[in-house]
Amino acid sequence: MAFACYKGEAEKALPESGFPRLYIFRIFRPAYIYPVEPRKEPNFSYRLLRSVYPVFQLLFPGQVIRADDLAKSMVDIAIRRGERTEQVILENRNIRAMVDQNPL
């Protein structure tokens, strides 16, 4: 989970870094990303999350997202909505809503 800490630190530090221009168009903050392709999970917690994913998806749909759905939403933002320049933070529930509204 160190990744989330480092990502949060970077999100806070970049706007205060003193760059003459900084463009952060979108910030994606997914929760648990379910790997669609089978893989060897790196540790016990990942194996546990993968095994209980169907239950989490049912009980907490705003806290999980499939890797392919996340990728589709990122491409959608980059291609179809890339003309906007404001900073937007997309939490997992926002990403899921995009996927549900724009199935490909």
C-alpha positions in Angstrom: 0.0 0.0 0.0 3.1 2.2 -0.1 2.1 3.2 -3.6 -0.9 5.0 -2.4 1.1 7.0 0.1 3.7 8.0 -2.5 1.1 8.9 -5.0 -0.7 11.1 -2.5 2.6 12.8 -1.5 3.3 13.5 -5.2 -0.2 14.9 -5.8 0.3 17.3 -2.9 3.9 18.3 -3.7 3.6 18.9 -7.5 1.3 22.0 -7.3 3.6 23.5 -4.6 6.8 22.7 -6.5 7.3 26.1 -8.1 7.2 25.0 -11.7 6.2 27.9 -13.9 3.5 25.7 -15.5 2.1 22.5 -14.3 -0.7 20.6 -16.1 -2.4 17.9 -14.2 -5.5 17.1 -16.2 -6.9 14.1 -14.4 -5.9 12.2 -11.4 -7.3 8.7 -11.1 -7.7 7.2 -7.6 -8.9 3.7 -8.0 -9.4 1.5 -5.0 -8.8 -2.2 -5.4 -7.9 -3.0 -9.1 -9.0 -6.5 -10.0 -6.5 -8.0 -12.4 -8.5 -9.6 -15.3 -5.7 -11.7 -16.6 -4.6 -14.6 -14.3 -1.3 -13.8 -12.6 0.8 -15.0 -9.7 -0.2 -12.7 -6.8 2.8 -11.2 -5.1 1.6 -11.7 -1.5 -1.1 -13.1 0.7 -3.2 -10.0 0.9 -3.4 -9.8 -2.9 -4.4 -13.5 -3.1 -7.0 -12.9 -0.4 -8.5 -9.8 -2.2 -8.6 -11.7 -5.5 -10.5 -14.6 -3.9 -13.1 -12.4 -2.2 -13.5 -10.0 -5.2 -16.9 -11.3 -6.2 -18.2 -10.6 -2.6 -16.6 -7.1 -2.5 -18.0 -6.4 -6.0 -21.5 -7.2 -4.7 -21.2 -5.5 -1.3 -18.9 -2.6 -2.1 -19.1 -1.9 -5.8 -17.7 1.6 -5.3 -14.4 0.2 -3.9 -13.4 -2.3 -6.6 -12.8 -1.9 -10.3 -11.7 -4.4 -13.0 -8.3 -3.5 -14.6 -9.9 -3.4 -18.1 -12.7 -1.1 -17.0 -10.1 1.3 -15.4 -8.1 1.3 -18.7 -11.2 2.0 -20.7 -12.1 5.0 -18.5 -8.6 6.3 -18.8 -8.6 6.1 -22.6 -12.1 7.7 -22.6 -10.8 10.6 -20.6 -7.7 11.0 -22.7 -9.4 10.8 -26.1 -12.9 12.0 -25.8 -12.7 14.5 -22.9 -9.1 15.6 -23.3 -10.1 19.1 -24.3 -10.8 20.1 -20.7 -7.9 21.5 -18.8 -9.1 21.7 -15.2 -7.8 19.4 -12.5 -10.3 16.7 -11.7 -9.8 14.0 -9.1 -11.6 10.8 -10.0 -12.2 8.6 -7.0 -13.1 4.9 -7.6 -16.8 5.6 -7.5 -16.5 8.3 -10.2 -14.5 5.9 -12.4 -17.1 3.1 -11.9 -19.9 5.6 -12.9 -18.0 6.5 -16.1 -17.7 2.8 -16.9 -21.4 2.2 -16.2 -22.4 5.2 -18.3 -20.1 4.4 -21.3 -19.8 0.7 -21.7 -17.5 -0.2 -24.7 
